[in-house]
Amino acid sequence: MISQRDIVLLSFPFSDLKTQKIRPVIIISNDDYNQKFEDVIAIPMTSNLDVRDYVILISNKDLESGKLIKDSKAKIDRVFSVNKNLIKLKIGKIKLGVYKEIIEILLGLIEPKI
């Protein structure tokens, strides 16, 4: 069962669509959605710490369970859905407080600026 706040590994295609690389993502869709549908909603992570806009740093201290090989940034402005069959492995789960920070940044991206 894939749950909200899980960090999982997915195969991502390169821009040439011929080769793929395994990358971590954070599941942001809630557990009710995750049980009902074949897809989950996620945000990608990158170990490129130079990325600055709409990101949050995730390190092992931010995990409730599991372990990251490298400190990474969650790219909050890159929300996408993906079929659960493409998930290779669950590697951890972020803490609730970190998840709430991610959602706060995401809401800031979609709120109207009046």
C-alpha positions in Angstrom: 0.0 0.0 0.0 1.3 3.4 -1.0 0.5 6.1 1.5 0.6 9.9 1.7 4.1 11.1 2.7 5.8 8.0 1.3 9.1 8.5 -0.6 9.1 6.0 -3.5 11.4 5.3 -6.4 10.1 5.7 -10.0 11.6 5.2 -13.4 11.7 8.6 -15.1 12.3 8.9 -18.9 15.0 11.3 -20.1 14.0 13.9 -22.7 14.9 11.5 -25.5 12.2 9.1 -24.2 14.6 6.2 -24.9 16.4 5.9 -21.6 15.2 6.1 -18.0 16.6 6.9 -14.6 15.3 5.9 -11.2 14.3 8.9 -9.1 12.7 9.5 -5.7 9.3 11.2 -5.4 7.1 12.1 -2.4 3.4 10.9 -2.5 1.2 13.9 -1.7 -2.3 12.4 -2.5 -4.2 11.3 0.5 -4.7 7.6 1.4 -8.4 7.6 0.3 -7.4 8.7 -3.2 -4.5 6.3 -3.2 -6.8 3.3 -2.5 -9.5 4.3 -5.0 -7.4 5.1 -8.0 -4.6 3.5 -10.1 -2.6 6.8 -9.9 -1.0 8.7 -7.1 -0.1 12.4 -7.0 3.5 13.1 -6.3 6.3 15.7 -6.4 9.8 14.8 -7.6 13.0 15.1 -5.5 16.5 16.1 -6.7 19.9 15.8 -5.2 20.8 19.0 -7.1 20.9 21.3 -4.1 21.4 24.4 -6.4 17.7 24.4 -7.2 16.2 27.3 -5.3 12.6 28.2 -6.2 9.6 26.3 -4.7 11.7 23.6 -3.0 12.2 22.3 0.5 15.3 20.5 1.7 14.8 16.9 2.8 17.5 15.1 4.8 17.4 12.0 6.9 16.4 14.1 10.0 13.1 14.9 8.1 12.1 11.2 7.7 9.8 9.3 10.0 11.2 6.1 8.5 13.7 5.0 5.9 16.9 6.6 4.7 18.1 8.9 1.9 21.4 8.3 0.2 21.8 12.1 -0.2 20.2 15.2 1.1 17.7 16.2 -1.6 15.2 18.9 -2.4 11.5 18.3 -3.1 10.5 20.2 -6.2 7.1 21.4 -5.1 6.2 23.2 -8.4 6.5 19.9 -10.4 3.4 18.1 -9.2 2.3 15.2 -11.3 0.3 12.0 -11.3 1.7 8.6 -12.0 0.4 5.0 -12.2 1.2 3.0 -9.1 2.5 0.2 -11.3 5.5 2.4 -12.1 6.6 2.5 -8.5 9.7 0.4 -8.0 10.3 0.6 -4.2 9.2 2.5 -1.1 12.3 4.0 0.6 10.9 6.1 3.4 8.3 8.4 4.8 8.6 12.1 5.5 7.5 13.6 8.9 4.1 15.2 9.1 5.6 18.6 9.8 7.7 18.5 6.6 4.6 17.4 4.6 2.7 20.4 6.0 5.5 22.7 4.9 5.3 21.2 1.4 1.5 21.7 1.2 1.9 25.3 2.5 4.3 26.1 -0.4 2.1 24.3 -2.9 -1.0 26.3 -1.8 1.1 29.5 -2.1 1.7 28.6 -5.7 -2.0 28.3 -6.6 -3.6 31.0 -4.4 -4.6 34.1 -6.3 -2.6 37.2 -5.7 -5.2 39.9 -5.2 
